[in-house]
Amino acid sequence: MGSSDGLLLTFYGDDFTGSTDAMESLARAGIRTILFLKPPTPEVLAGFTGVGAVGVAGDSRAMTPEDMAKTLPVAFSRLKDLGAPLFHYKVCSTFDSSPEIGSIGRATDLGQRIFASPFVPLLVGAPRLGRYTVFGNHYARSGVDGKIYRLDQLGPMRNHPVTPMLESDLKAHLSKQTAKEIGLFDILQLEGDDAPAEERLRAVLEGGQEIVLFDVLYDEQLSTLGELMWNQVSRETPLFVVGSSGVEYALTAHWKATGELAEPQEFEDAGEVEQVLAVSGSCSPVTDGQIGRAIEHGFVDVPLDPARLVNPEEARGESEAAVERMLDEIQRGNSVIAHTCRGPDDPRREVTAKRLEALGYEGLAAKLKGGRILAEATGSILQAVLQRSNVRRVAVAGGDTSSYIASQLDIQAVEMIAPAAPGAPLCRVHSEGGTLEGMEIVFKGGQMGRKDFFVDVLRGTTKDVVGGGR
């Protein structure tokens, strides 16, 4: 399904890794999807043929409600102008957000002013990624031990440095961010056979619900959810949907079931390359384990000093030293992994926090502003190394980190070329200035991927380790 049918949907991701996750789910279903860093004009989009979906990789997960109000309406309106019948505000499948930062409720309020949907479907579960919603409570499979935890009991989310998730009831969590009435289409209503699913949904909406959260436990349930959403769309009044990549998995399951999508050709493995350049700003224990495994397999460890990178007087010296060391190792033929953190107990975190405090940043401002400064500095280091080397495959780890790093690179858009890990595809770069044209890059969230993730990226192999069937 491509441009001959018009765009099927557009989406705006609240961070970069979440955006590539949505792109992967569509691309693997046979829909050519282009992910831009800013909303494309029709003239820019005309340069890409056979496109069925367009996304924008945003960074609203790290925004205050005030910043959202300045940024999102413009982006939403420009994407609406592209004429797709459905618009998806893509959020993380762990729903991490708060009234102060990355407010999903605020984004929903802003989106409804633009799209005025009859109601807002909310689908957060994505069984393929190990994310499940049952009776409104959300569960996630741990990337550390493989077990499934209620969201508020999953360590990395409960202890998230900016938006800790202390509530697994998604309705209760979201109600702190919006005044809209939130309903639930629960697992029993989803599985019921007393009436068609459409009638069961109407019964929920009769209560005046403005947002409806959908339960999902198994992949086999996605087609029904996709049908319920797709039945609401029209090109005159595009449907506004909020959720994880479960939205794309549901829609594509429905389109396959109705014959609107042919069985896609499977992506082949990308193949091994001589070396990979990886950078990480994630504090997740999952990424820490992945970095350790990469070093065991020959990646050269390049620890960055975040306390120096956030200090205007020391940042340039630290960056230049890091660039030279990374280039030296690359010229020796080695793969390199540079990082600003190794897990939640890394002592660099405390040292950097004290440095930010000395620079006048406190509390939440220190976490947000400091995180952005640090990630942008890391992005500048990466861009400098790429400009002076022949490395053609790159890996970036960290949700917010990826958004800010991408903004420092010569990237207009990316497009999936091969799987790497569920929710983190290997992409080809479309470069605005031409310096990175054709480069291969993968962006992954802190919780994503198996322990051999960076090694798999080097080898170009695919590892689908999470499933959601009955």
Secondary structure, DSSP 8 states (H G I E B T S, - for coil): --GGG---EEEEESSHHHHHHHHHHHHTTT--EEEESS---HHHHTTS-S--EEEEE--GGG--HHHHHHHHHHHHHHHHTT--SEEEEE--TT----SSSS-HHHHHHHHHHHH--SSEEEE--BGGGTEEEETTEEEEE-TTT--EEEGGG-HHHHT-SSS-----BHHHHHHTT--S-EEEE-HHHHH--SS-HHHHHHHHHTT--SEEEE-B-SGGGHHHHHHHHHTT--SSS-EEEEESTHHHHHHHHHHHHTTSS------------S--EEEE----HHHHHHHHHHHHTT-EEEE--HHHHTSTTTHHHHHHHHHHHHHHHHHTT--EEEES-SSTT-HHHHHHHHHHHHTT--HHHHHHHHHHHHHHHHHHHHHHHHHTS---EEEEE-HHHHHHHHHTSS-SEEEEEEEEETTEEEEEEE-SSSTTTT-EEEEE-TT-S-TTHHHHHHHT----------
